[in-house]
Amino acid sequence: MCGICGIVVPAGGQRRVSRALVEGMRDTLVHRGPDGAGTFHEEYDDGCAVGLGHRRLSIVDVAHGAQPMASDDGALQLVYNGEVYNHPTEMRALQAQGVQYHTHCDTETVLRLFERDGVRAPERLRGMFAVAIWNRRTRELFLARDRFGVKPVYYVHTDDGALYFASEIKALLEAGAVRPALNWRALPDFLANHAPSGDETLFEGVRRLPAGHTLVWRDGKIELRQYWDLSYANSGTDTRPEADLVAEYQERFREAVRIRLMADVPLGMFLSGGIDSAAITAAMSTLVDDQIKTFSVAFAEREANELHYARLVSQRYRTDHHEIVVSPDQFFDALPSLVWHEDEPIAHPSSVALNFVSRLASERVKVVLTGEGSDETLAGYNRYRATIYQMAVGQRYEQLVPSALRGAVRSAVGALPAGRVRQKLSRTILTRAADLDTLYFDNFAVFARAEQPSLLTREARARVAGADPYAAYHAALARTDARTLLDRLLYADTKTYLHELLMKQDQMSMAASIESRVPFLDHPFVEWVSTLPASMKLRGVTTKHVLRQAMANQLPPEILSRKKMGFPVPVGAWFRGAHRPLVDEYVLGERALARGVFEPSAVRRLVARHQAGENHSERLWALVTFEMWQRIFLDGEGAGDVSRTLGHSAGRAPALT
C-alpha cells in the first residue's frame, strides 16, 4: 500500500518540473507510505518534463520492490499503489513465457504485464490498484484505477496541457496544480449525497479518475477509456436450486477472503458486530493457523455501542480481540486533522471512529480486512426494500385515487403536529410522487433538491446554476443493462455511493498507515453475484439472503438476525448538549455565514428545529465539516488552528490527536 503522485508537461510549455517539486508532492503523502520513498525525474531538450513520486508501506516482498520501478531497458518507469491478489498466478505464467523476475512483489507483475499487454494490462489484474507508468520512448503517461475504485487517483489537467495526479488532493495543492477554490457545480451533489458522487470534487479543477478506467496523456491531451463495467444482463438466469447457489456463494466468498490474506506482515480484521465483518472473520478462521487479531470501536452511549455483538463473534472464533471506546471530546478533537486527511468534508461521522480503530490496529498489524461492498451488491440497505415497495404501491395509488383526494391527503399529513408520525408519513407515497427521483434520491438525500434553493443564498443559487445533484446517479441508471428496479439501484449505488465509502475506508485507514482490503468487492465474485436472482439478495424484508444462508451454521443467531444499523454515532445528541458551541461556531458563526453560501435564516431555523427535538444530525454534520474544510483548504489554516478554535468553542483546552 502506497501513495503515488506525478507531473508531466508537454513540449514548448512554460511550466517547469523540478525534483524538489515532485518530492514536495510525494512527502505530503508520507502517512500512506512511511517505509520508503522514491522519485523519478527527467527533462527533455524541447521542454517536455516528467516527475513521478512514491511513498511505500511495505506489505509483500518487504526487502525489495522499491519504486519507481523500471523495466529492464529503462523505457518504462512505474509507480503503483495497491495489491494484486492474482500476482502469484500471473508471475508464474510470465516466467513460463521467459520473463526474468528480479523481485517477488506484485509491483513487478504489474510492470511486466504492461510490457506485454500495454493499455489492456489492467484487465488482467485482480485486486485494488492505482498505477502510473511513464513511457520514455513514446512520451506517454498511462494511469489506471481498479474496477470499483478502492484505490484513489485524483488529477488536474491544465489548459496548457500539463497533467498532475496523486493519491490525495493535498499533493496536487502542494504542487500548485490549482488554486484552492470551491467547485460550485459539485455543491448540490455534496449537499444531497454526503459527498460529490461523480468524477468532480469540491475543488475547482480537480477530478477523480473513474473506477474501471484508464487515462493516457500524450502531447498535452488526455484520453479516458473504460476497461470494465458491472453487467446485470444475466441476472436471474441461474435456475439451480437455492442450496446449490448458497454452496457456490460459500466457495466463492471463501476464495475472495483467501487471496486477500497474501502478506509478509501481520494482518487482522475490523469487527463491527454486523454480519459482513462477522462472515469474513468466520472465513478467515478456516484459512489461517494463527489466532486472528480483531479490532472494534464504539462510543460510551448505549445506542452507539455495538461491542456486545463484536464480542460474540470474537468469542465464537477465539480471536485476539482489541477494543477502543471514543469519547465525544476525543471525537471532535480529532475531527480537523481527519478533514485534512479526507481532503473534502467528512461525509459520515463513522469515518472518525474508523480512524480510531485503524490507529488501534496499527499498533499490532499492517493489513486489515473490512466488510465494505456487501450492502451495494447484496441489497443490504433497507432503502432498497422501501423504495421497491413504495414504487409499486405508489403507481397503483396514483392510478386509482383521484388527484383531488390525493391532494387532500397530502395537506392532511402536512397539518399534523411536528413529530415522528408526520416525519414518517412525509416520506411515503401519501406526500410524494411515485417516481425514482422523489421516492429514492430525494427521500434519502441529506438536503433534497427541492430544499436546496431555500438553503442557499441568491448568489450561491446563481453560482450552482441549476446543477443536478443526482446527475451521476441518472447517468448510471441510463447506461446499466439491469432490467429489474433492484438491480438498477444496486448498479447506481455501486457507481456512486459506494465510491465515497471506499474513499472513507482508504483515507481513514491510510491516515494511520494501515492497509485495508475488501473481500466483498473481489470482481469475479461480484460478477457472479450479479447473476443471482433478486430473491437471493432481497427476500421480503430480509436483506442479503444468500449471505445469511451461507453463514447460517457459522455465526451466532444474534448476528444473523440483526437489522441493518450502519455505524451509529450520536452526533445529534452531542450537538444538542455540550458540543452545541460547535454548531454556533461552524454553522451559525459570523465567519461561516459571511461566506455567502447559506442563507442565515435557513440555517438558524434548521438549528432551532434540531434543538427542539427533530433529528437533523446529518444536515448539521454536513454543514459543520463543510466549514471546517473551507477553513483548512480554502483559507489555508492548519488543522491545529481549527482544532484550537474548536476547543475554545467547546470551552475546553484543545487536544489534537
N, C-alpha and C positions, 0 to 999 in steps of 0.2 A: 504494500500500500504506500502511496507516494503522493507528492504534489508535482505537477508539471506546469511549465509556462514557456512562452517564447514570443519572438517578434520576427517578422520578415518584412522587408521594404523593397519595393521594385526599383529597377534601374532608373537613374535620372531623377530620383526624388531628392527632397531636401532633408529628410529625416536621417538621423544617424543612430546606429545601434552599437553601443559600447558594451564591453563585457561587464562593466560596473552596473550598467542599467539592467542587464539581464540578471545579474546576481542580486540586485535590489529586489526585483520581482520574485526571484526564487526564494529569497530569505524571508519574505513575508509569509511564506508557507512552511516555515520551519516546524510548526506543530504537526504538519502532515507527514513529515519525514525527518525526525531528529537523529537518525542513524548515519546519515551521509548526505553529500551534496555534490553536484557536478554541473558543468556548463560547457556548451559548445558555442563558439562564436566565429563567424567568418564574414569578411567583407570582400567585395569584388571590385575590380577596377572601374566598372560602369556605375557604381553607386548602389547596386543591389547588396543587401546585407541580411544576415540571419543570426539569431541567437536562440538557443534552447537551454532551459534550466530545469533542474530536477532535484527534489528532496526525497530521500529514501527512508522508509520504515521497513526494515529487513524482516521478511516472513519466510521465503523459500530460498534455499541456497544462500544462506546469510553471508558466507565468506566471499561470494562472488556476485556478479550481476550488477556492478556499478553502472550508472548511467550518467550522461548519454552513452548508448551502446552503438558501436559502429559495425557495419558489415566488413567482411574480410578485406575488401578492396577499398574501404573507406568512403564509398559513394553514398551510403545511407547512414544517417545519424538519427537515432530513435530515443525518445523519452516516453515513458509509459507508466500509467497508474492503474493498478487493479490486480486481479488474479484470474488466470485462465485455467480452468479446472480440468480440461482435457489435454493439458500440456504434456503429460507423460505419453499419451497415445500419439499425439501429433509428433512429438520428438522421436519416438521410435519409428514412425513412418518416414520422417525426413531422413533419419540416419540410414534407413534401408535404401533410400534413394541416393545415398552417398554424401549427405551433408555432414560435415565435421563440426561437432559442438565443442565450444570452449568452456561452457558452464553447464549447470543442471537447472537453471532457473527458467521460468516461463517467459521472461523478457526476451531471451534469445529465440524462443519458439515464435513469438510474435514477429520478430525481425526476419527470421528465416522464411516464415510463411509469406511475408510481404515481398521478399526477394523472389519467391516462386510465383505467387498469385497476384501481386500488385494490389490494386484498389479493392479486389474481391477478397483479400485476406480476412477481413473481419467475419465473413460468412463461415469461416472455419472455427471461430473462437467460441468456446462455451464458458461463459463467466461474466465478470464485470470488468470493464476496462475503459480507459481513455488513452488514446495513442496519438502521438505526433511523430511524423517521420519526414526528415528533410532529405531530398534527393539532390545531391550536389551536381550531378550531371545535367539533369533537366531543369534544375532550379524550381522545383515544385515542393510545396509543403502539403502533406497529407494528414488530416485529422480524422479520427473515428471514435464513436461513442457506442457503448454496449446497447443491446436491444431494448432494455427497459429504462436506461438512464440511471443506473445505480451509481455510476461514477460521473462527476460533473465535468463539463467543458464550457467555459464562457469565452466569448470573443468580441473583439471590436474590429470592424473593417472600416477604415477611414476613407474619406473622399479621395485622397491621393494614392489609394491602393495598398497602404500598409495593413498588415494583419497582426493583431495582438491576441494571444489566447492564454488561458490559465485555468487551473482547477478552482480558483476562487476569484471573485471580482476584485478583492482588495489588491491583488497582484497587478491587475490592469490599471487600477488607480495609481499604484506606486510608480508605474512606468509612464504615467501621464497620457495614457491612451485616450482618455476623455476627461473633461472637467466634470466633477460630480454634480449632477443635476437631476431633478425629478423627471421621470418619464411620465408625462401626464396621460398618454394613451393607455398606459398599463394601470393607472389608478383605479378605474372602475372594476377591473378584473381583480385587483388586490382587495378592494372593499367587499366584493361579493364572495370571493372564493378563498379567503385567507392569504392567498399569495398569487402572483401572476401565474396563470396556468398554461400559457402558450410559450412561444420562443422568446418573447420580450421579458425584460426585467424592469425593476423600478428605476434603474439608472438609464438615462437617455443615452442611446448609442451602444449599450451593452446587450448582447443577445446570448442565448444559450444554444449550443449545437443540439438539435433534437435527438432524442433517443433513436437508435437504429439507423443513424445517418452517418455519412462521411462528408468531408469537406476537402476540396482540393483548391489550393491557391497557386496561381501561376500568373506572372506578369501583372500583378496588382488586381486580378479578378478572381472571384471565388465561384465555385460550383458545388452545390449540395446535391447529394444523391441518397435516397432511402434504400437501404440494402435489406431491410427486414420489416415485416408487419405481422400483426397477430390476426389470423383468419378464423372466422367462425362458420365458414362455408360448410363444414362437415358436422356442425353441432347437431347432436341427437341422432346421428346416423348409426352409431354403435348400439345395436339392439340386443346385445348379450344380456343374460340375467344379471340382476344387481350384484349378486355375490361375486361374479366374475369381474365386474367393474371395480368393486371395492378391493378385491385382491390385487388387481393391476395397479390401482392407486397406491396401495401399500408398498408395492415393489418400486414403483417409480419415485415415490416420495423418499423412501429409504435411500435410493441411489442418489437423489438430489442432495440429501444430507451427507452421504458418504463422501462424495467427491469434494465437498466443502470442508472436510477435515484435513485436507492437504496443507501441511505447515511444518516448518522446522522449529517452531516456537510454541509455547503453551497457548491453548485456546480454551474458551469457555462458552457460556450460554447466558443470554439475558432472559430471565424467567419472570414474566409478568403476572402469572396466575391465570392467564387466558388459555384457550385451547391450542392456539398456534404455537406459542413457545413451549407449552407442555408436550405437544406432539413431537417437536424437534428434540426435546430432551429425551423422550422415550426412544426415538430412533437412535440418537447418539449412544444411549446406554447399551445398545446391541452391537455397536461398531467400535467402541474404544475399550481398552483394558483398564486404563487409569480411571480414578474417580473423577467424575465430571465436576467442574467448577461452575457454579451458578450464581447469578447476581440479581438482586431485586432492589427496588426503590419504592418509597411510599412517603406519605405525609402523615402527621400525627392525627389529623382529623379523621374520624371514623369512616366518613363517606368517601375518603380518598386514600384508604389504606386497604390494599388487597394482599398483604403479605401472608395472610392465612392460606390463601389459595396457592401461592407460590410454595409455601412450606409443605403443603400436601404433596405436591409433585416432587419436591426435594426429598421428602421422606420416602416416597414410593421408590425412588431410584437412588437413594442414599448418596446424594450429591454433596460436594463440599460447598456448602451454601453460605453466601455473604449478603448482608442487607445494609441499607442506609435509609434513615428517616430524615427528611429535609424539613427544616423549619421555615416559616414564612420569611423571616429575616434573611436566612441563607439563600432562599429562592430569589428574592429581589436584589440582594447584594450581587449575586452572580449575573443578573439579567443584562446589564450593559455590556459586559465583556462577551456574553454569548450573542448579543445582537451584532457585535463586531465580527465574531466568528461566522455568523449566519450570512452576513453581507446584506441582508434585507430584513425587514421586520420579522420577528419570530412568529410564524403562523400559528403555532399551537403551544400552549403553556407546558404541555408534556415534553417539549424539547428541553426545557430546563432540567426536568427530572432525568431525562435521558443522559444529559451531560454528567449529572452527579453519579449515576450508576456506571457510566463509562469511566469516570475517574476512579471509582471504586475498583472496577475490573482491571484497570491498567496497572494496579499495584501487583497483580498476580498473573495476568495473561496479556498477550498482544493481539489476539484474534477472538472475536465472539460471533456466535450465530444468533440471528434475530428472526422474528416472525412476520416481517413486512411482506405484503403482496397477497396474503391469503384472502383478505376481505374483498379485494378487487377481482380476484379470479374465481372465488367460490361464493360470491354474493353474501358476504358476511355482515354487511350493514343493513340495519332494519329499514333504511330509507328505500331500498330496492323493493321490499315486500309492500311497504306502504304506498309507493308510487304505482306499482303494477295494479294493486287493488283499487286505488282511487281513480286511476285512468279508466279502468274497465267500468266501475260503478258510475263514475262521473259522466261518461259518454251516454250511458243509459238515462241518467238523471236529466241531462240536457235535452235528450230526445223526448222524454215522457212528461216532464214538468214544464208548464208554460213559463215563459220568460218573466212575466209579471210576478208570478208566485215565487220564482227563484230570487227575484229582486227583494221581495218582502222578507224572505228567509235571511237573505244577506243582511238586510237592515236590522232584523231582529237580533242576529248574532252580534252586530256592531253595537247594539244598545245594551248588551249585557254588562254587568259591572266588571270592571277590570279584575282579572284574576286568571287562574289556570283554566277554568272552563272556557272562557272567551278566547284565551290564547290557543287552546287546543282546537276549538271549532274553527277558528280563523285560518287554520292550516289545512282545512278539508274542502271537499267539493261544494260545501254549503256556501262558501265565500269565494272560491277560486274556480277559474275556468279549467276545463278538463283538457289541458294541453301540457306538453312536457316542460316548457319554459316556466309555466306557472306552478305546476304541481311538483316539479323536481328542482329545477335550478333556483327559482325564486324562493321556494318553500324551505330550502336548506342553505340559503345564502346567509352570509353574515349581515350585509346590507343589500337587500334585494334591489334589482334595477329600478323599480318604481320609487324606492325610498331614497335613492342617492341624490336626485336633484334637490330635495329639501335639506339634505345634509351638507351639500357643497355650496360655497358662496357663488355669486353670479360670475365672478371672474374665473373660478375653478370650473364651473359648468361650461364656460366658453372654451377653456383650455382642453377639456376632455372631448369636446366636440362630438358628443353622442356616441362615443366608443362603446361597442357591445361588450358587456362584462362576460358574456358567455360565448364569445367568438371561437375560442379554442374548442369548447365542447361542441358547438354547432359544426365546426369543421370536421371533428372526429366522427360525429354521427353521420355526416354526409358521405364519408369515404369508407365506412365499415361495410363488410359484406354480411354482417349479422342480420338475421331475419326476425328474431324474437325481441321484444322490448327488453327483457332481462339481459340478453347478450349485448344489445346495443348500449345499454347503460354500463355494463362491465367494460366494454371496449373504451367508451368515452372516459371513464374514470381511470383506466389503465394509462391512457394517454395524457391525462391532466392531473387529477387529484393525487394519484399515486406518485407523480413526479415530486411533489412537494414533500410527501412523507419520506421519500428516498433521500432528498436533499437534507431533511432534518436528521435522518439517520447518519448520513455521511458526515455532515459538518459538526454535529454534536459529538460524535464518536472520534472524529479526527482531531477535534479540539483537545481531546485527551490523549492523542497519539495512539489510537487503538483502531484496528480494522474490524468492520462488521460485514458479515456475509448473510445472504438472504436465500435459503433453500427453496422457498415457495416460488421464487422467480427464476428457477432453472428453466431456460427457454424450451427445451424439448418437453419438459414436464408440463409447462403451461400450454404449449401447443396441443398436447394430448388432452389436458383438462378442458380446453375449449371445445372438444368434440363431444363431451358428455351431455346427456340430456339435461334440460333445465331442472328437472326434478331431483337430480343428483346434487345440485347446488342448493336450490331453494325448494323446500318441500313444506307447503303450508306455511306455518310460522317458524319452521326450523331452518336456520341458515347452515351452510357448509355441511350438508347432509352426508356427502361421501367421506369427508374428513372425520365426522363424528362416528360413522360406521367403521371406518378403518381403525379408529382408536378405541373402539368400544370395550375391548378387553385389556387395554393397556393403561388407561387413565382412570383416576378416581371419579366416581359418579358426579361429585360436586363440580368437577371441571367440565365434564361432558354436557351437563345440563345448564351451565351458566348462561345467562343472557349477555349479549354484547354490551360492554360498558365503555369501551375505549380506555383511556387512562385518565381517571378523574383528578382534576386539580382544582381546589376550592378558591379560585381567584375571585369569584363573585362575592363570596363572604369576606375575603380579605379586603376587597375594595370598599366594602361597607364598614369595615372595622378599623383596625389600627393602621391599615395601609391606604385608607381613603385619601391622605395627603398626596399620594402618587397621582391619583386622578385629578386632584386640584392643580398639580403642577404640570402634568403632561397632557391633559385634555382641556382643562379649563384655564390654565395659566396664561398670563398675558403673552408670553413668548410663543406658546403654541397657537393661540388664536390670531396673533399678528401675522402669521404666515399667509393668511388669506385662503386657506384650503377649505376649512369647515366653517359653516355658519354658526356663530356663537350661540344664538338662541336654540339651535337644534341640538348642539351637544349639551347645553345646560339642561334641556328637557330630558335628554337621554339619561344623564347622570341622576337627575331627580327621580325619574321613574325607577331606576335601579335601586336607589336608596329607599324608595317606597315599597320595595319588595318584588318588583318584576325582575326577571333574570336577563340582564344584558351583558353578562360577563364576556361573551365572545366579542361583542362590539367594543366594549371598553378596552379589552386586551389589545384589539387591533389598533385602536387609537393611541394607546399608551406606547406600544412598541414602535408604531409609525413615527411618533415624535422623537423617541429615543434614536431611531435610525437616522432621522434627519439631523439631529444634533451631532451624532458621531460622524456621519459620512458627508452630509451636505455643508454643515457648519464647521467641520474639522475638529471637533472636540475629541479628546481621548475618552476611552471608555471609563477611565478612572475619574475624569472630571464629571461625567454624567453620573457615575456612582456616588460621588460626593454630594451632588445636587439631590440625588435620590435619598441618600442618608439623612441630609438635613431636612428634606421634605417630610420624612417619616419621623423626625425628631430623635434620631439616634446617630451615633458615630458610624460612618460607613466602614464596610469591611469587604474590599474587593477579594474575590476568590479566583 
